[in-house]
Each structure stands twice: as C-alpha cells, then as structure tokens.
Amino acid sequence: MKNKNGFTLIEIAISVTLLSVVMVFMIRFLSVIRKDEDGINTKTNMLINKTLVSKLINEDIRKNEGINNVTCTDNTCTLTLTNEETRTLTLSEDKKKITYTDTTDNQILMSRKIEEDYTYNLELTNNDNLKLLKLKVPSHEEYNIEIVYYKSDEN
C-alpha cells in the first residue's frame, strides 16, 4: 500500500507553470493600467495649466481695464495695459515654461512648467476685426490658450 500524503513532481510542475502564466498576464494588465494612468495625469496637468494661465492673465487684463498694445518676439510678448502698466509673457528657451511678469514692479505673477512631451509657441494674430494672443500647443490644439485683446464693434 502506497502513502498518498504528498504531491508528485508532475503536479508541482503543472501548478508552477499555471501560476507563472497567470502572473505574466497580471503583469501585462498592470502595465497597461499604469500607462493609462500616466496619460490621464498628463492630460489633467495640461488642462490645469491651461485654466490657471488663462484665468490669471484674463483677470489681470479685466482688472486693469484692457490692453492697449501687444508686441511679440519668438519667446516674449509684452502687453501694455490701459492703465499704462506692462506685463511680459515669456517662454523659456526649451518652450517648456511660461512666466507672466509684472514688469512695472518686476514681480513674477505666475510661472508654470509644461508636461515633458509638449511645448508652447507664442502667436500674435492681427486683422481688422480681431487681435489675438495665443499660446499654442502645436501637437494638441485642445490645450491652446487664447487671449482676445481687441475686437472691433460691428455696426
């Protein structure tokens, strides 16, 4: 009569193999979940940047009763407000950081970094009906920030 208190070597090998297969699928599943989470965090941070930058600049413009003039170079736009104060919107050399400065008082009003895979560009549009300052994210238009500083009245 045989003693059947233990497992055979074949039973243990099959159990280890099945456990290994389950672990491989779990690791792949967790990897996909992690990538999705990173993408969601990036999108959320970009939307927060867009909201904060837009809100701060627009509130500043509204508080100072509008803009008289805007001049731009590749990485800097200078805004002359109606009350003769000036503000500067500057992009860093790598176009990954936005700084909004009160040049009248030499005070930084806001400084925000952008996500690693994105960059901003400054663009000034002038035509008869609309003058527009735009912070563009070339790869994703949904993160663009637009500041309308002059619109002619239609009669």
Secondary structure as the mmCIF struct_conf table of DSSP 4:
data_model
#
loop_
_struct_conf.conf_type_id
_struct_conf.id
_struct_conf.beg_label_comp_id
_struct_conf.beg_label_asym_id
_struct_conf.beg_label_seq_id
_struct_conf.end_label_comp_id
_struct_conf.end_label_asym_id
_struct_conf.end_label_seq_id
BEND BEND1 ASN A 5 GLY A 6
HELX_RH_AL_P HELX_RH_AL_P1 LEU A 9 LYS A 63
TURN_TY1_P TURN_TY1_P1 ASN A 64 GLU A 65
STRN STRN1 ILE A 67 CYS A 72
BEND BEND2 ASP A 74 ASN A 75
STRN STRN2 THR A 76 LEU A 81
TURN_TY1_P TURN_TY1_P2 THR A 82 ASN A 83
BEND BEND3 GLU A 84 GLU A 84
STRN STRN3 THR A 86 LEU A 91
TURN_TY1_P TURN_TY1_P3 GLU A 93 ASP A 94
BEND BEND4 LYS A 95 LYS A 95
STRN STRN4 LYS A 97 ASP A 102
TURN_TY1_P TURN_TY1_P4 THR A 103 ASN A 106
STRN STRN5 GLN A 107 LYS A 113
HELX_LH_PP_P HELX_LH_PP_P1 ILE A 114 GLU A 115
TURN_TY1_P TURN_TY1_P5 GLU A 116 ASP A 117
STRN STRN6 ASN A 121 ASN A 126
BEND BEND5 ASP A 128 ASN A 129
STRN STRN7 LEU A 130 LYS A 136
TURN_TY1_P TURN_TY1_P6 PRO A 138 SER A 139
HELX_RH_3T_P HELX_RH_3T_P1 GLU A 141 TYR A 143
STRN STRN8 ILE A 145 LYS A 151
HELX_LH_PP_P HELX_LH_PP_P2 SER A 152 GLU A 154
#
